[in-house]
Amino acid sequence: MIRTGRYSVPLALALMASASLTVAADKLDGNDKKWLAQVSALIQSDEQGVFRSIPKSDRPEFQVIFWARRNPQGPSAPKNEFKERFLRSVEEADKKFAVPGTSGASTGCGRIYLLLGPPDQVSTAEAQVAQSVEAIGMLGRKPETWMYKDRPGLTFSGGHASITFDGRCDFPRGGSLEQQLAQLATDRIITPDIKPEAGADGRLTSLVELLKRRRTPAQMLFISPRQDFPFEHQHKLSMRVPLGTKVGTYVAGLLRVPVAGLTVIGEGGKKKVALLVATQLVGADGQIVREMDGERTAEVKADGSVVISYSTAGPPGSYTLRVAVADATSDKGSVTETPLTLPDYASAGLKLTDPQIFADIEPAAQDSSAQDPLADFLLGNERMVPRFGNVFRKSDSVQFLCMGYNAALDPKVLKPSVAARFEVLKADKPLTASNDILIDTSDFAPTLGPIPLRGAEPGTYQLKVVVTDRVAKKELSTTTTYQIVP
């Protein structure tokens, strides 16, 4: 016998009401499919999942979020030059590489073109791919090999890369090239914490709400500035970095913050302070070019201060840099601003960064996190350890570093020829110099050390780096100062 429980009808109504709160996803129409084809070189698998799961009415807002998180000017910037350039490249790819049934941007040729740009050289040879004349004629294309050389923001093992395409404008799948292209697409995401997401009701969270949710107490200081405590800041490291499809400059620096009045945490017998840091890079027109933020936890030093890092990045030029620091567990915070010039390391000709002096250049720990007090000096698989004011003790060792770009190529051997030398001076008088470090790459980063300081007298010293481009017959030098204390 079948029984009907007395709660069955209310339960059914409740289930119906619950179901009505969730909006079902609509099938992709022609416009949706066209847009997915346009961005197929960029879109991540989790983004595709959200795009397909939300109702059609939310998909235009999804596209707004998609481009906002890839905007080098910041997710809230009104203009997005990366989007404009990319969509122009999509039009070009669709014209050049379309094959029957596939848009040009969706082919292998299109994917490479959109992520790497136009090739430096294209060659066509029937023997490159075993393919019949009839097949080539049917597809309308002949096999091609594209060759790319090193360029600003993009380097290859051996200085070049070759990619072969078949008659469908496709390349062999499953190799390391696939992984490298996926990483290039991921690298185009400038603001990864702005992510398209659907709520419990299946509706997409708007960009405005995502931006509100993202504002930290440090970022709020840009809106309501105040000075609850003093802090000092100092630019330390600059280097060339890719910014979307362009090349920009990355700057990392140090902040020294007195802990008096801040929340001090006892951890493992040590005193630590957790701080929120945010930066805004502002152009001459008042537009925000880049926003960056993070949390840093640092040990309190003997002088009652903590030292933490910050960073920013943008196209070469003159800016105002705003730096905000907030106590992670109270309402105290301070903000300051300073002029900042980002050097141009991408234009033609030999370029040098300022010399860098570190207490250590160590392998980055696998569990390194964004809360590392020197998180902005975690570069690749290495962790740089700078000192505020370049002040070192006699018990320290130091490592010297300088980065150079755009050394000329010798046309005979297709390699540069560079010599770099470190010199130490005191009161402008030379004390010692290294042997020449010979380099055969266009971009380079000579290092020297570790050098123990126990035999050095306290005082102020100069570190000079002299770099000679033997092909271009050009010499550049750059100098910085450091101090040794007992």
Secondary structure, DSSP 8 states (H G I E B T S, - for coil): -----TTHHHHHHHHHHHHHTS-------HHHHHHHHHTTTT--HHHHHHHHHS-GGGHHHHHHHHHHTT-TT-TT-S--HHHHHHHHHHHHHHHHH-BTTB-GGGSHHHHHHHHH-S-SEEEE-GGGS---HHHHHHHT---EEEEEE-BTTB--GGGEEEEEE-TTS----SSHHHHHHHHHHHHT-S-TT----B-TTS-B--HHHHHHHH--HHHHHHHS--BSS--EEEEEEEEEEEETTEEEEEEEEEEEEE-TTS--EEETTEEEEEEEEEEEEE-TTS-EEEEEEEEEEEE--TTSEEEEEEEEEESSEEEEEEEEEEETTSS-EEEEEEEEEE---SSSS-EE---EEESEEEE--TT--TTSTTGGGEETTEEEE--GGGEEETT-EEEEE--EE----BTTTTB--EEEEEEEEETTEEEEE---EEE-SSSB--EEEEEE-TTS-SEEEEEEEEEEETTTTEEEEEEEEEEEE-
